[in-house]
């Protein structure tokens, strides 16, 4: 779905960044250059019992939003359950850093964002 001006020029689009990862304990998603993301929600799987922590950092890796820590388990976790305030606006170069307390085998992640051209 695109948000368009009266001229029909796309300004933004909804993206679901669905991925199945390989063996991983940390994963980073970076907002592309010339884009801005409005992080709406998402889901993070834990296929091995583990805690889950999510940090939002700027381009210099400075943490500016830190999620609540999800207790150890093997469930899917909604981003909305970890952050007290959603949506979250991210600029180009900002990063979403997922950290599991125990390495995962093949977790699935999905980030739902509104990607805005800047």
N, C-alpha and C positions, 0 to 999 in steps of 0.2 A: 504494500500500500504506500503510495507516494503522497506527500503534501505538496501541492503545486500552486504557483502563482496564477493569476488570471491569464498569463501568457502560456501556461502549460509547461513551465520550466521546473523540473524537480528540485526541491529545496532539501528534502529529507526522505528517508525511507526506513521502514521497519526491517530489522535484521534479527534473525535467530541464529546465533553462532553455535550450532550444534557440532560437537566433536566427540569422538571416542579416542581417548588418549592411550598411549602405551604405559609401561611401568613408569610411575611418577610419584614423587612426594611433594613437588612444587610445580605450579604451572602459572605462566604469566600471559595475559592478553593485553596488547598495547593498542591504544586508539591510534589509527593511522594519521599520517600527516594530512593536513588540509581538511580534517574531519573533527567533529565534536560528537560525543555520544551522550545520550540521555539514557542511563541504565535504568530499565523499568523493572526487571525481575530476571529470574533464571533459576536453574536447578543444577546442583552439584551432587554427583553420585559418590558414595564411598563403598567400594566393593570389598574392602578389608576393614575390619573394625578400627576406627580412627577418629580423633577429633578433627575439626575443620576450622580454620581461621582464614579470613579474607582481609587483605589490606588494599587500600587504594592509595597509590603513590603518584607523585608528580614525575615529570621527565627526569628529574635528578634523583629519583628513588627515595624521596622524603615522604614518609607516611602522613597523609592528611585525613584519612578516614580509616578507622579500625573497627572491624565487625565484632559482635559478640562471638564467643567461642562456642561452637556446637559440641556437645558432649559426644564421647566415643560411641560409634554405632556403625551400622552398614545400611544406611537409608539414603534416600535422596533428600537433599536439603534445599529449601527455597531461599533465595537471596533475601527476600522480603522478611523472612524469619530471623535473619542475622543482623540486619541493619534497622535502626530505630526510625530512620527517615528514608523513604524512597519516593520518587526517583532521585538519582544522583547524576549531576552534570559533570562530564569529564571532557577535558580539552585534549587536543592532539598531543601525543606523547605520554599522557597519563596511563597508568597501568593498573590492572586488576590482578592481584597476586593471590593465588589459592595455595594454601599450605595444609596438607594432611599430616596428622601426627604419626602416621605409619604409611610407608610406601603403598601405593595402590597398584592393582594389576592392569585393569583396562577401564578406568572410570569414564563415565559419560558426563559431559558438561554442556550446558546450554545457557547462553547469555542473551537476553532479549533487550535490544537497544533500538533507539531511534537515532539513526546516523544522519547528522546534519552537515551539509557542505559549508565550509567557512572560507 
